[in-house]
Amino acid sequence: MNHNVEVLADKTALVERSLELVRAKIDEAIQQGDRCTIALAGGSTPKPLYESLATLNLPWEKIHIFWGDERYVPPTDPDSNQLMARQAWLDRVSFPEANIHPIPTQGEDPAMDAQRHEAHLQQFFTISPGEFPNFDIILLGIGDDAHTASLFPHTEALQVRDRLVTVGNKDGQPRITFTVPLINHAHNVFFLVAGASKQQALGQIFADEADPLTYPARLIQPLGELWWLLDEPAGRELAI
Ligand SMILES: O=C1O[C@H](COP(=O)(O)O)[C@@H](O)[C@H](O)[C@H]1O
């Protein structure tokens, strides 16, 4: 696997390093293309990074925000990944609403909403069906079961190769998620991982051989840069 792995002393150091790298990649994308496209992760780990991003003075009008996955709940629900990012970052700065591209979850049909979001991505990136856009930055986490985005072990979403967005399955509950090929077309993928509960999953993700359908994060092997930023409790057992 061609990747960069850093084990940081603690969660504070993890946030500082991820802020430094993400900021550098934002600057780079804006210099090269006059805009930066970022897909955010949900869960608890990236929240302090979003809070730190909110303290920066960045050209928000050049940054476009997407999500790599979303729980199938209204955007006001405490479980919503969109709500978390808005509260931690987007609502704290003068972020143009037109640059925020949430995954729709207001309908009653997750498959239809996944298709709608895919059509939105095709329009935004001006690509045709069958083509994949290159996000500048995709932020990801992992669960204790080695899922990433909403790509859960042994679920149909892991097999989807011809779509940008599909329906994930968390214990029978639908979620909407970027597909493996969409993530793998990104210029920069960052995994942010904190806590001892992730040790075992990381051991399997970094093992020479393990079943990617059991450990879905193994499927993430982007064309661009892959960064694993771990805190010490998560990364302490890894032989790197
Ligand atoms: O369910 C989810 O969990 C993962 C990991 O979350 P964390 O709380 O352990 O940081 C996250 O990456 C994903 O976006 C989210 O929907």
The ligand as an SDF file (V2000), in Angstrom:
LIG
                    3D

 16 16  0  0  0  0  0  0  0  0999 V2000
  -20.5650    6.0760   11.4380 O   0  0  0  0  0  0  0  0  0  0  0  0
  -19.5890    6.6960   11.1810 C   0  0  0  0  0  0  0  0  0  0  0  0
  -18.4460    6.3550   11.8050 O   0  0  0  0  0  0  0  0  0  0  0  0
  -17.1710    6.5720   11.2340 C   0  0  0  0  0  0  0  0  0  0  0  0
  -16.1600    6.6140   12.3850 C   0  0  0  0  0  0  0  0  0  0  0  0
  -16.6550    7.4590   13.4320 O   0  0  0  0  0  0  0  0  0  0  0  0
  -15.8750    7.8030   14.7860 P   0  0  0  0  0  0  0  0  0  0  0  0
  -16.9320    8.3450   15.7270 O   0  0  0  0  0  0  0  0  0  0  0  0
  -15.2430    6.5600   15.2970 O   0  0  0  0  0  0  0  0  0  0  0  0
  -14.8690    8.8590   14.4540 O   0  0  0  0  0  0  0  0  0  0  0  0
  -17.1820    7.8420   10.3880 C   0  0  0  0  0  0  0  0  0  0  0  0
  -15.9890    7.9280    9.6540 O   0  0  0  0  0  0  0  0  0  0  0  0
  -18.3850    7.8640    9.4440 C   0  0  0  0  0  0  0  0  0  0  0  0
  -18.3800    9.0450    8.6300 O   0  0  0  0  0  0  0  0  0  0  0  0
  -19.6230    7.8750   10.2870 C   0  0  0  0  0  0  0  0  0  0  0  0
  -20.8010    7.9810    9.5240 O   0  0  0  0  0  0  0  0  0  0  0  0
  1  2  2  0
  2  3  1  0
  2 15  1  0
  3  4  1  0
  4  5  1  0
  4 11  1  0
  5  6  1  0
  6  7  1  0
  7  8  2  0
  7  9  1  0
  7 10  1  0
 11 12  1  0
 11 13  1  0
 13 14  1  0
 13 15  1  0
 15 16  1  0
M  END
$$$$
